[in-house]
Amino acid sequence: MGLPALEFSDSFLDSPDFRERLKCHEIELDRTNKFIKELIKDGNMLISALKNLSAAVQKFSQSLQDFQFECIGDAETDDEINIGK
């Protein structure tokens, strides 16, 4: 549908019709403002979650790098060598 047009020349007349159209624009601006604020809030939450995920992935990666595979017995089998790599 869209909003009714606001004509600058109509503002001089200050008619009830102009005020009604102006009110429609103000309501739409308020709705848009709330939506943008919610988007910013959601974006910040997403960034925070991604930072936490990144830290967890790095910690997991470090844990895998620090892992030492201990073999059973005196000699490592082919499987133990492959797993250790």
PyMOL Python script that loads the backbone (N, CA, C, O; Angstrom):
from pymol import cmd

cmd.read_pdbstr("""\
ATOM      1  N   MET A   1       0.825  -1.187   0.000  1.00  0.00           N
ATOM      2  CA  MET A   1       0.000   0.000   0.000  1.00  0.00           C
ATOM      3  C   MET A   1       0.869   1.250   0.000  1.00  0.00           C
ATOM      4  O   MET A   1       0.747   2.062  -0.917  1.00  0.00           O
ATOM      5  N   GLY A   2       1.718   1.435   0.964  1.00  0.00           N
ATOM      6  CA  GLY A   2       2.582   2.608   1.018  1.00  0.00           C
ATOM      7  C   GLY A   2       1.956   3.740   1.809  1.00  0.00           C
ATOM      8  O   GLY A   2       0.757   3.756   2.087  1.00  0.00           O
ATOM      9  N   LEU A   3       2.798   4.667   2.153  1.00  0.00           N
ATOM     10  CA  LEU A   3       2.335   5.822   2.919  1.00  0.00           C
ATOM     11  C   LEU A   3       1.843   6.926   1.994  1.00  0.00           C
ATOM     12  O   LEU A   3       2.342   7.077   0.879  1.00  0.00           O
ATOM     13  N   PRO A   4       0.866   7.695   2.458  1.00  0.00           N
ATOM     14  CA  PRO A   4       0.417   8.826   1.650  1.00  0.00           C
ATOM     15  C   PRO A   4       1.513   9.885   1.572  1.00  0.00           C
ATOM     16  O   PRO A   4       2.254  10.087   2.534  1.00  0.00           O
ATOM     17  N   ALA A   5       1.614  10.547   0.452  1.00  0.00           N
ATOM     18  CA  ALA A   5       2.662  11.539   0.240  1.00  0.00           C
ATOM     19  C   ALA A   5       2.446  12.755   1.130  1.00  0.00           C
ATOM     20  O   ALA A   5       1.315  13.172   1.382  1.00  0.00           O
ATOM     21  N   LEU A   6       3.561  13.314   1.599  1.00  0.00           N
ATOM     22  CA  LEU A   6       3.515  14.565   2.355  1.00  0.00           C
ATOM     23  C   LEU A   6       4.039  15.675   1.450  1.00  0.00           C
ATOM     24  O   LEU A   6       5.175  15.631   0.979  1.00  0.00           O
ATOM     25  N   GLU A   7       3.194  16.660   1.222  1.00  0.00           N
ATOM     26  CA  GLU A   7       3.579  17.805   0.402  1.00  0.00           C
ATOM     27  C   GLU A   7       3.913  18.976   1.316  1.00  0.00           C
ATOM     28  O   GLU A   7       3.153  19.297   2.230  1.00  0.00           O
ATOM     29  N   PHE A   8       5.050  19.609   1.066  1.00  0.00           N
ATOM     30  CA  PHE A   8       5.463  20.730   1.898  1.00  0.00           C
ATOM     31  C   PHE A   8       4.413  21.841   1.894  1.00  0.00           C
ATOM     32  O   PHE A   8       4.159  22.473   2.920  1.00  0.00           O
ATOM     33  N   SER A   9       3.818  22.066   0.750  1.00  0.00           N
ATOM     34  CA  SER A   9       2.812  23.140   0.650  1.00  0.00           C
ATOM     35  C   SER A   9       1.594  22.852   1.528  1.00  0.00           C
ATOM     36  O   SER A   9       0.934  23.778   2.001  1.00  0.00           O
ATOM     37  N   ASP A  10       1.295  21.558   1.748  1.00  0.00           N
ATOM     38  CA  ASP A  10       0.157  21.199   2.616  1.00  0.00           C
ATOM     39  C   ASP A  10       0.426  21.531   4.075  1.00  0.00           C
ATOM     40  O   ASP A  10      -0.510  21.706   4.855  1.00  0.00           O
ATOM     41  N   SER A  11       1.691  21.620   4.447  1.00  0.00           N
ATOM     42  CA  SER A  11       2.010  21.912   5.852  1.00  0.00           C
ATOM     43  C   SER A  11       1.560  23.327   6.239  1.00  0.00           C
ATOM     44  O   SER A  11       1.258  23.584   7.404  1.00  0.00           O
ATOM     45  N   PHE A  12       1.514  24.239   5.271  1.00  0.00           N
ATOM     46  CA  PHE A  12       1.057  25.598   5.567  1.00  0.00           C
ATOM     47  C   PHE A  12      -0.426  25.625   5.908  1.00  0.00           C
ATOM     48  O   PHE A  12      -0.867  26.417   6.740  1.00  0.00           O
ATOM     49  N   LEU A  13      -1.187  24.757   5.261  1.00  0.00           N
ATOM     50  CA  LEU A  13      -2.632  24.721   5.512  1.00  0.00           C
ATOM     51  C   LEU A  13      -2.947  24.062   6.846  1.00  0.00           C
ATOM     52  O   LEU A  13      -3.948  24.383   7.485  1.00  0.00           O
ATOM     53  N   ASP A  14      -2.078  23.131   7.265  1.00  0.00           N
ATOM     54  CA  ASP A  14      -2.235  22.421   8.534  1.00  0.00           C
ATOM     55  C   ASP A  14      -3.637  21.814   8.669  1.00  0.00           C
ATOM     56  O   ASP A  14      -4.296  21.931   9.702  1.00  0.00           O
ATOM     57  N   SER A  15      -4.059  21.168   7.595  1.00  0.00           N
ATOM     58  CA  SER A  15      -5.398  20.573   7.578  1.00  0.00           C
ATOM     59  C   SER A  15      -5.411  19.266   8.377  1.00  0.00           C
ATOM     60  O   SER A  15      -4.358  18.676   8.617  1.00  0.00           O
ATOM     61  N   PRO A  16      -6.602  18.815   8.789  1.00  0.00           N
ATOM     62  CA  PRO A  16      -6.704  17.525   9.485  1.00  0.00           C
ATOM     63  C   PRO A  16      -6.192  16.363   8.620  1.00  0.00           C
ATOM     64  O   PRO A  16      -5.623  15.395   9.126  1.00  0.00           O
ATOM     65  N   ASP A  17      -6.411  16.486   7.311  1.00  0.00           N
ATOM     66  CA  ASP A  17      -5.933  15.439   6.403  1.00  0.00           C
ATOM     67  C   ASP A  17      -4.403  15.380   6.420  1.00  0.00           C
ATOM     68  O   ASP A  17      -3.817  14.298   6.452  1.00  0.00           O
ATOM     69  N   PHE A  18      -3.758  16.560   6.397  1.00  0.00           N
ATOM     70  CA  PHE A  18      -2.296  16.593   6.456  1.00  0.00           C
ATOM     71  C   PHE A  18      -1.795  16.028   7.775  1.00  0.00           C
ATOM     72  O   PHE A  18      -0.825  15.270   7.793  1.00  0.00           O
ATOM     73  N   ARG A  19      -2.433  16.382   8.863  1.00  0.00           N
ATOM     74  CA  ARG A  19      -2.029  15.873  10.180  1.00  0.00           C
ATOM     75  C   ARG A  19      -2.160  14.346  10.244  1.00  0.00           C
ATOM     76  O   ARG A  19      -1.324  13.676  10.851  1.00  0.00           O
ATOM     77  N   GLU A  20      -3.188  13.809   9.631  1.00  0.00           N
ATOM     78  CA  GLU A  20      -3.390  12.360   9.615  1.00  0.00           C
ATOM     79  C   GLU A  20      -2.274  11.674   8.803  1.00  0.00           C
ATOM     80  O   GLU A  20      -1.740  10.645   9.217  1.00  0.00           O
ATOM     81  N   ARG A  21      -1.936  12.252   7.658  1.00  0.00           N
ATOM     82  CA  ARG A  21      -0.839  11.691   6.851  1.00  0.00           C
ATOM     83  C   ARG A  21       0.487  11.783   7.609  1.00  0.00           C
ATOM     84  O   ARG A  21       1.299  10.858   7.582  1.00  0.00           O
ATOM     85  N   LEU A  22       0.688  12.915   8.283  1.00  0.00           N
ATOM     86  CA  LEU A  22       1.902  13.102   9.077  1.00  0.00           C
ATOM     87  C   LEU A  22       1.977  12.077  10.203  1.00  0.00           C
ATOM     88  O   LEU A  22       3.046  11.540  10.494  1.00  0.00           O
ATOM     89  N   LYS A  23       0.853  11.813  10.826  1.00  0.00           N
ATOM     90  CA  LYS A  23       0.795  10.822  11.903  1.00  0.00           C
ATOM     91  C   LYS A  23       1.163   9.431  11.375  1.00  0.00           C
ATOM     92  O   LYS A  23       1.863   8.677  12.049  1.00  0.00           O
ATOM     93  N   CYS A  24       0.699   9.098  10.190  1.00  0.00           N
ATOM     94  CA  CYS A  24       1.046   7.809   9.575  1.00  0.00           C
ATOM     95  C   CYS A  24       2.553   7.691   9.371  1.00  0.00           C
ATOM     96  O   CYS A  24       3.134   6.633   9.613  1.00  0.00           O
ATOM     97  N   HIS A  25       3.177   8.763   8.930  1.00  0.00           N
ATOM     98  CA  HIS A  25       4.629   8.772   8.720  1.00  0.00           C
ATOM     99  C   HIS A  25       5.367   8.629  10.050  1.00  0.00           C
ATOM    100  O   HIS A  25       6.362   7.909  10.136  1.00  0.00           O
ATOM    101  N   GLU A  26       4.879   9.315  11.088  1.00  0.00           N
ATOM    102  CA  GLU A  26       5.521   9.237  12.400  1.00  0.00           C
ATOM    103  C   GLU A  26       5.430   7.819  12.966  1.00  0.00           C
ATOM    104  O   GLU A  26       6.392   7.322  13.552  1.00  0.00           O
ATOM    105  N   ILE A  27       4.293   7.175  12.796  1.00  0.00           N
ATOM    106  CA  ILE A  27       4.110   5.802  13.269  1.00  0.00           C
ATOM    107  C   ILE A  27       5.078   4.864  12.540  1.00  0.00           C
ATOM    108  O   ILE A  27       5.695   3.994  13.155  1.00  0.00           O
ATOM    109  N   GLU A  28       5.200   5.051  11.234  1.00  0.00           N
ATOM    110  CA  GLU A  28       6.112   4.216  10.448  1.00  0.00           C
ATOM    111  C   GLU A  28       7.564   4.452  10.857  1.00  0.00           C
ATOM    112  O   GLU A  28       8.346   3.504  10.921  1.00  0.00           O
ATOM    113  N   LEU A  29       7.935   5.699  11.132  1.00  0.00           N
ATOM    114  CA  LEU A  29       9.290   5.997  11.587  1.00  0.00           C
ATOM    115  C   LEU A  29       9.574   5.344  12.946  1.00  0.00           C
ATOM    116  O   LEU A  29      10.662   4.811  13.167  1.00  0.00           O
ATOM    117  N   ASP A  30       8.604   5.389  13.843  1.00  0.00           N
ATOM    118  CA  ASP A  30       8.768   4.741  15.151  1.00  0.00           C
ATOM    119  C   ASP A  30       8.942   3.232  14.992  1.00  0.00           C
ATOM    120  O   ASP A  30       9.794   2.629  15.643  1.00  0.00           O
ATOM    121  N   ARG A  31       8.139   2.634  14.134  1.00  0.00           N
ATOM    122  CA  ARG A  31       8.217   1.187  13.895  1.00  0.00           C
ATOM    123  C   ARG A  31       9.579   0.817  13.298  1.00  0.00           C
ATOM    124  O   ARG A  31      10.198  -0.166  13.706  1.00  0.00           O
ATOM    125  N   THR A  32      10.030   1.609  12.340  1.00  0.00           N
ATOM    126  CA  THR A  32      11.329   1.366  11.708  1.00  0.00           C
ATOM    127  C   THR A  32      12.461   1.531  12.719  1.00  0.00           C
ATOM    128  O   THR A  32      13.403   0.738  12.733  1.00  0.00           O
ATOM    129  N   ASN A  33      12.372   2.547  13.555  1.00  0.00           N
ATOM    130  CA  ASN A  33      13.383   2.794  14.581  1.00  0.00           C
ATOM    131  C   ASN A  33      13.481   1.601  15.543  1.00  0.00           C
ATOM    132  O   ASN A  33      14.582   1.161  15.876  1.00  0.00           O
ATOM    133  N   LYS A  34      12.349   1.088  15.981  1.00  0.00           N
ATOM    134  CA  LYS A  34      12.344  -0.076  16.883  1.00  0.00           C
ATOM    135  C   LYS A  34      12.944  -1.296  16.201  1.00  0.00           C
ATOM    136  O   LYS A  34      13.690  -2.057  16.817  1.00  0.00           O
ATOM    137  N   PHE A  35      12.617  -1.476  14.932  1.00  0.00           N
ATOM    138  CA  PHE A  35      13.137  -2.611  14.174  1.00  0.00           C
ATOM    139  C   PHE A  35      14.661  -2.530  14.049  1.00  0.00           C
ATOM    140  O   PHE A  35      15.354  -3.533  14.220  1.00  0.00           O
ATOM    141  N   ILE A  36      15.178  -1.343  13.751  1.00  0.00           N
ATOM    142  CA  ILE A  36      16.621  -1.160  13.610  1.00  0.00           C
ATOM    143  C   ILE A  36      17.329  -1.412  14.940  1.00  0.00           C
ATOM    144  O   ILE A  36      18.383  -2.046  14.977  1.00  0.00           O
ATOM    145  N   LYS A  37      16.746  -0.913  16.033  1.00  0.00           N
ATOM    146  CA  LYS A  37      17.343  -1.151  17.351  1.00  0.00           C
ATOM    147  C   LYS A  37      17.375  -2.645  17.668  1.00  0.00           C
ATOM    148  O   LYS A  37      18.353  -3.137  18.230  1.00  0.00           O
ATOM    149  N   GLU A  38      16.329  -3.358  17.317  1.00  0.00           N
ATOM    150  CA  GLU A  38      16.279  -4.805  17.543  1.00  0.00           C
ATOM    151  C   GLU A  38      17.323  -5.516  16.682  1.00  0.00           C
ATOM    152  O   GLU A  38      17.967  -6.459  17.144  1.00  0.00           O
ATOM    153  N   LEU A  39      17.496  -5.073  15.435  1.00  0.00           N
ATOM    154  CA  LEU A  39      18.532  -5.644  14.574  1.00  0.00           C
ATOM    155  C   LEU A  39      19.924  -5.442  15.162  1.00  0.00           C
ATOM    156  O   LEU A  39      20.753  -6.352  15.138  1.00  0.00           O
ATOM    157  N   ILE A  40      20.174  -4.258  15.686  1.00  0.00           N
ATOM    158  CA  ILE A  40      21.475  -3.971  16.298  1.00  0.00           C
ATOM    159  C   ILE A  40      21.689  -4.867  17.510  1.00  0.00           C
ATOM    160  O   ILE A  40      22.770  -5.425  17.697  1.00  0.00           O
ATOM    161  N   LYS A  41      20.655  -5.001  18.330  1.00  0.00           N
ATOM    162  CA  LYS A  41      20.753  -5.868  19.520  1.00  0.00           C
ATOM    163  C   LYS A  41      21.029  -7.313  19.110  1.00  0.00           C
ATOM    164  O   LYS A  41      21.901  -7.963  19.685  1.00  0.00           O
ATOM    165  N   ASP A  42      20.295  -7.816  18.124  1.00  0.00           N
ATOM    166  CA  ASP A  42      20.499  -9.186  17.647  1.00  0.00           C
ATOM    167  C   ASP A  42      21.880  -9.365  17.031  1.00  0.00           C
ATOM    168  O   ASP A  42      22.518 -10.400  17.219  1.00  0.00           O
ATOM    169  N   GLY A  43      22.340  -8.359  16.296  1.00  0.00           N
ATOM    170  CA  GLY A  43      23.673  -8.420  15.700  1.00  0.00           C
ATOM    171  C   GLY A  43      24.759  -8.475  16.762  1.00  0.00           C
ATOM    172  O   GLY A  43      25.722  -9.230  16.628  1.00  0.00           O
ATOM    173  N   ASN A  44      24.611  -7.681  17.815  1.00  0.00           N
ATOM    174  CA  ASN A  44      25.578  -7.710  18.912  1.00  0.00           C
ATOM    175  C   ASN A  44      25.577  -9.058  19.623  1.00  0.00           C
ATOM    176  O   ASN A  44      26.634  -9.563  20.005  1.00  0.00           O
ATOM    177  N   MET A  45      24.404  -9.637  19.800  1.00  0.00           N
ATOM    178  CA  MET A  45      24.322 -10.965  20.413  1.00  0.00           C
ATOM    179  C   MET A  45      25.000 -12.003  19.523  1.00  0.00           C
ATOM    180  O   MET A  45      25.688 -12.892  20.024  1.00  0.00           O
ATOM    181  N   LEU A  46      24.812 -11.899  18.220  1.00  0.00           N
ATOM    182  CA  LEU A  46      25.449 -12.819  17.277  1.00  0.00           C
ATOM    183  C   LEU A  46      26.967 -12.689  17.326  1.00  0.00           C
ATOM    184  O   LEU A  46      27.677 -13.694  17.334  1.00  0.00           O
ATOM    185  N   ILE A  47      27.459 -11.473  17.358  1.00  0.00           N
ATOM    186  CA  ILE A  47      28.906 -11.248  17.434  1.00  0.00           C
ATOM    187  C   ILE A  47      29.468 -11.856  18.715  1.00  0.00           C
ATOM    188  O   ILE A  47      30.521 -12.495  18.692  1.00  0.00           O
ATOM    189  N   SER A  48      28.776 -11.660  19.821  1.00  0.00           N
ATOM    190  CA  SER A  48      29.215 -12.230  21.092  1.00  0.00           C
ATOM    191  C   SER A  48      29.237 -13.755  21.031  1.00  0.00           C
ATOM    192  O   SER A  48      30.184 -14.382  21.505  1.00  0.00           O
ATOM    193  N   ALA A  49      28.208 -14.346  20.454  1.00  0.00           N
ATOM    194  CA  ALA A  49      28.146 -15.802  20.335  1.00  0.00           C
ATOM    195  C   ALA A  49      29.269 -16.321  19.432  1.00  0.00           C
ATOM    196  O   ALA A  49      29.854 -17.368  19.710  1.00  0.00           O
ATOM    197  N   LEU A  50      29.568 -15.599  18.362  1.00  0.00           N
ATOM    198  CA  LEU A  50      30.648 -16.013  17.460  1.00  0.00           C
ATOM    199  C   LEU A  50      32.010 -15.919  18.144  1.00  0.00           C
ATOM    200  O   LEU A  50      32.881 -16.756  17.908  1.00  0.00           O
ATOM    201  N   LYS A  51      32.199 -14.903  18.990  1.00  0.00           N
ATOM    202  CA  LYS A  51      33.444 -14.796  19.749  1.00  0.00           C
ATOM    203  C   LYS A  51      33.590 -15.982  20.702  1.00  0.00           C
ATOM    204  O   LYS A  51      34.670 -16.559  20.829  1.00  0.00           O
ATOM    205  N   ASN A  52      32.489 -16.338  21.371  1.00  0.00           N
ATOM    206  CA  ASN A  52      32.521 -17.491  22.279  1.00  0.00           C
ATOM    207  C   ASN A  52      32.801 -18.777  21.509  1.00  0.00           C
ATOM    208  O   ASN A  52      33.559 -19.629  21.973  1.00  0.00           O
ATOM    209  N   LEU A  53      32.195 -18.917  20.344  1.00  0.00           N
ATOM    210  CA  LEU A  53      32.431 -20.100  19.512  1.00  0.00           C
ATOM    211  C   LEU A  53      33.891 -20.158  19.079  1.00  0.00           C
ATOM    212  O   LEU A  53      34.512 -21.219  19.126  1.00  0.00           O
ATOM    213  N   SER A  54      34.429 -19.042  18.664  1.00  0.00           N
ATOM    214  CA  SER A  54      35.826 -18.989  18.233  1.00  0.00           C
ATOM    215  C   SER A  54      36.757 -19.396  19.363  1.00  0.00           C
ATOM    216  O   SER A  54      37.697 -20.162  19.149  1.00  0.00           O
ATOM    217  N   ALA A  55      36.501 -18.888  20.568  1.00  0.00           N
ATOM    218  CA  ALA A  55      37.333 -19.240  21.723  1.00  0.00           C
ATOM    219  C   ALA A  55      37.230 -20.733  22.022  1.00  0.00           C
ATOM    220  O   ALA A  55      38.234 -21.373  22.336  1.00  0.00           O
ATOM    221  N   ALA A  56      36.021 -21.292  21.925  1.00  0.00           N
ATOM    222  CA  ALA A  56      35.831 -22.722  22.185  1.00  0.00           C
ATOM    223  C   ALA A  56      36.540 -23.576  21.134  1.00  0.00           C
ATOM    224  O   ALA A  56      37.132 -24.602  21.471  1.00  0.00           O
ATOM    225  N   VAL A  57      36.488 -23.166  19.874  1.00  0.00           N
ATOM    226  CA  VAL A  57      37.155 -23.905  18.800  1.00  0.00           C
ATOM    227  C   VAL A  57      38.667 -23.855  19.008  1.00  0.00           C
ATOM    228  O   VAL A  57      39.351 -24.864  18.832  1.00  0.00           O
ATOM    229  N   GLN A  58      39.188 -22.697  19.380  1.00  0.00           N
ATOM    230  CA  GLN A  58      40.623 -22.572  19.618  1.00  0.00           C
ATOM    231  C   GLN A  58      41.054 -23.444  20.797  1.00  0.00           C
ATOM    232  O   GLN A  58      42.100 -24.092  20.742  1.00  0.00           O
ATOM    233  N   LYS A  59      40.254 -23.460  21.858  1.00  0.00           N
ATOM    234  CA  LYS A  59      40.573 -24.290  23.024  1.00  0.00           C
ATOM    235  C   LYS A  59      40.543 -25.765  22.650  1.00  0.00           C
ATOM    236  O   LYS A  59      41.420 -26.529  23.052  1.00  0.00           O
ATOM    237  N   PHE A  60      39.537 -26.165  21.880  1.00  0.00           N
ATOM    238  CA  PHE A  60      39.429 -27.554  21.433  1.00  0.00           C
ATOM    239  C   PHE A  60      40.621 -27.927  20.553  1.00  0.00           C
ATOM    240  O   PHE A  60      41.189 -29.009  20.697  1.00  0.00           O
ATOM    241  N   SER A  61      40.995 -27.035  19.647  1.00  0.00           N
ATOM    242  CA  SER A  61      42.135 -27.269  18.766  1.00  0.00           C
ATOM    243  C   SER A  61      43.419 -27.422  19.576  1.00  0.00           C
ATOM    244  O   SER A  61      44.237 -28.299  19.300  1.00  0.00           O
ATOM    245  N   GLN A  62      43.583 -26.564  20.571  1.00  0.00           N
ATOM    246  CA  GLN A  62      44.769 -26.655  21.420  1.00  0.00           C
ATOM    247  C   GLN A  62      44.785 -27.966  22.197  1.00  0.00           C
ATOM    248  O   GLN A  62      45.841 -28.575  22.369  1.00  0.00           O
ATOM    249  N   SER A  63      43.635 -28.395  22.660  1.00  0.00           N
ATOM    250  CA  SER A  63      43.538 -29.670  23.371  1.00  0.00           C
ATOM    251  C   SER A  63      43.938 -30.828  22.465  1.00  0.00           C
ATOM    252  O   SER A  63      44.633 -31.747  22.898  1.00  0.00           O
ATOM    253  N   LEU A  64      43.502 -30.786  21.215  1.00  0.00           N
ATOM    254  CA  LEU A  64      43.875 -31.840  20.268  1.00  0.00           C
ATOM    255  C   LEU A  64      45.378 -31.817  19.986  1.00  0.00           C
ATOM    256  O   LEU A  64      46.005 -32.869  19.864  1.00  0.00           O
ATOM    257  N   GLN A  65      45.944 -30.637  19.884  1.00  0.00           N
ATOM    258  CA  GLN A  65      47.378 -30.534  19.625  1.00  0.00           C
ATOM    259  C   GLN A  65      48.210 -31.019  20.812  1.00  0.00           C
ATOM    260  O   GLN A  65      49.288 -31.587  20.635  1.00  0.00           O
ATOM    261  N   ASP A  66      47.700 -30.790  22.019  1.00  0.00           N
ATOM    262  CA  ASP A  66      48.421 -31.187  23.228  1.00  0.00           C
ATOM    263  C   ASP A  66      48.259 -32.670  23.552  1.00  0.00           C
ATOM    264  O   ASP A  66      48.991 -33.205  24.385  1.00  0.00           O
ATOM    265  N   PHE A  67      47.315 -33.332  22.907  1.00  0.00           N
ATOM    266  CA  PHE A  67      47.040 -34.729  23.211  1.00  0.00           C
ATOM    267  C   PHE A  67      48.214 -35.609  22.786  1.00  0.00           C
ATOM    268  O   PHE A  67      48.712 -35.508  21.664  1.00  0.00           O
ATOM    269  N   GLN A  68      48.639 -36.465  23.697  1.00  0.00           N
ATOM    270  CA  GLN A  68      49.713 -37.413  23.413  1.00  0.00           C
ATOM    271  C   GLN A  68      49.135 -38.821  23.478  1.00  0.00           C
ATOM    272  O   GLN A  68      48.591 -39.242  24.499  1.00  0.00           O
ATOM    273  N   PHE A  69      49.264 -39.525  22.386  1.00  0.00           N
ATOM    274  CA  PHE A  69      48.742 -40.887  22.313  1.00  0.00           C
ATOM    275  C   PHE A  69      49.789 -41.839  22.894  1.00  0.00           C
ATOM    276  O   PHE A  69      50.915 -41.921  22.403  1.00  0.00           O
ATOM    277  N   GLU A  70      49.404 -42.538  23.922  1.00  0.00           N
ATOM    278  CA  GLU A  70      50.304 -43.503  24.551  1.00  0.00           C
ATOM    279  C   GLU A  70      50.047 -44.884  23.964  1.00  0.00           C
ATOM    280  O   GLU A  70      48.907 -45.341  23.891  1.00  0.00           O
ATOM    281  N   CYS A  71      51.120 -45.537  23.550  1.00  0.00           N
ATOM    282  CA  CYS A  71      50.961 -46.869  22.975  1.00  0.00           C
ATOM    283  C   CYS A  71      51.038 -47.932  24.073  1.00  0.00           C
ATOM    284  O   CYS A  71      51.605 -47.705  25.143  1.00  0.00           O
ATOM    285  N   ILE A  72      50.477 -49.050  23.791  1.00  0.00           N
ATOM    286  CA  ILE A  72      50.502 -50.176  24.714  1.00  0.00           C
ATOM    287  C   ILE A  72      51.623 -51.109  24.277  1.00  0.00           C
ATOM    288  O   ILE A  72      51.670 -51.531  23.122  1.00  0.00           O
ATOM    289  N   GLY A  73      52.511 -51.426  25.186  1.00  0.00           N
ATOM    290  CA  GLY A  73      53.622 -52.311  24.841  1.00  0.00           C
ATOM    291  C   GLY A  73      54.846 -51.523  24.421  1.00  0.00           C
ATOM    292  O   GLY A  73      54.904 -50.301  24.563  1.00  0.00           O
ATOM    293  N   ASP A  74      55.831 -52.256  23.896  1.00  0.00           N
ATOM    294  CA  ASP A  74      57.115 -51.653  23.544  1.00  0.00           C
ATOM    295  C   ASP A  74      57.121 -51.003  22.163  1.00  0.00           C
ATOM    296  O   ASP A  74      57.840 -50.025  21.954  1.00  0.00           O
ATOM    297  N   ALA A  75      56.354 -51.512  21.233  1.00  0.00           N
ATOM    298  CA  ALA A  75      56.374 -51.009  19.853  1.00  0.00           C
ATOM    299  C   ALA A  75      54.991 -50.517  19.460  1.00  0.00           C
ATOM    300  O   ALA A  75      53.968 -51.061  19.876  1.00  0.00           O
ATOM    301  N   GLU A  76      54.996 -49.470  18.644  1.00  0.00           N
ATOM    302  CA  GLU A  76      53.731 -48.928  18.154  1.00  0.00           C
ATOM    303  C   GLU A  76      53.282 -49.718  16.928  1.00  0.00           C
ATOM    304  O   GLU A  76      54.087 -50.059  16.061  1.00  0.00           O
ATOM    305  N   THR A  77      51.980 -50.003  16.872  1.00  0.00           N
ATOM    306  CA  THR A  77      51.422 -50.656  15.702  1.00  0.00           C
ATOM    307  C   THR A  77      51.205 -49.611  14.619  1.00  0.00           C
ATOM    308  O   THR A  77      51.308 -48.413  14.884  1.00  0.00           O
ATOM    309  N   ASP A  78      50.905 -50.051  13.404  1.00  0.00           N
ATOM    310  CA  ASP A  78      50.608 -49.108  12.318  1.00  0.00           C
ATOM    311  C   ASP A  78      49.423 -48.230  12.685  1.00  0.00           C
ATOM    312  O   ASP A  78      49.439 -47.031  12.407  1.00  0.00           O
ATOM    313  N   ASP A  79      48.392 -48.804  13.306  1.00  0.00           N
ATOM    314  CA  ASP A  79      47.214 -48.021  13.711  1.00  0.00           C
ATOM    315  C   ASP A  79      47.587 -46.956  14.728  1.00  0.00           C
ATOM    316  O   ASP A  79      47.115 -45.822  14.650  1.00  0.00           O
ATOM    317  N   GLU A  80      48.437 -47.324  15.684  1.00  0.00           N
ATOM    318  CA  GLU A  80      48.852 -46.362  16.705  1.00  0.00           C
ATOM    319  C   GLU A  80      49.662 -45.228  16.089  1.00  0.00           C
ATOM    320  O   GLU A  80      49.522 -44.074  16.494  1.00  0.00           O
ATOM    321  N   ILE A  81      50.490 -45.541  15.135  1.00  0.00           N
ATOM    322  CA  ILE A  81      51.278 -44.509  14.447  1.00  0.00           C
ATOM    323  C   ILE A  81      50.334 -43.549  13.687  1.00  0.00           C
ATOM    324  O   ILE A  81      50.494 -42.330  13.750  1.00  0.00           O
ATOM    325  N   ASN A  82      49.358 -44.120  12.977  1.00  0.00           N
ATOM    326  CA  ASN A  82      48.399 -43.294  12.217  1.00  0.00           C
ATOM    327  C   ASN A  82      47.559 -42.425  13.137  1.00  0.00           C
ATOM    328  O   ASN A  82      47.322 -41.254  12.843  1.00  0.00           O
ATOM    329  N   ILE A  83      47.106 -42.993  14.255  1.00  0.00           N
ATOM    330  CA  ILE A  83      46.297 -42.233  15.189  1.00  0.00           C
ATOM    331  C   ILE A  83      47.129 -41.111  15.816  1.00  0.00           C
ATOM    332  O   ILE A  83      46.641 -40.001  16.025  1.00  0.00           O
ATOM    333  N   GLY A  84      48.377 -41.420  16.109  1.00  0.00           N
ATOM    334  CA  GLY A  84      49.258 -40.427  16.715  1.00  0.00           C
ATOM    335  C   GLY A  84      49.527 -39.231  15.801  1.00  0.00           C
ATOM    336  O   GLY A  84      49.742 -38.116  16.277  1.00  0.00           O
ATOM    337  N   LYS A  85      49.515 -39.464  14.521  1.00  0.00           N
ATOM    338  CA  LYS A  85      49.735 -38.380  13.572  1.00  0.00           C
ATOM    339  C   LYS A  85      48.521 -37.483  13.528  1.00  0.00           C
ATOM    340  O   LYS A  85      48.504 -36.502  12.784  1.00  0.00           O
TER     341      LYS A  85
END
""", "prot")
cmd.dss("prot")
cmd.show_as("cartoon", "prot")
cmd.util.cbc("prot")
cmd.orient("prot")
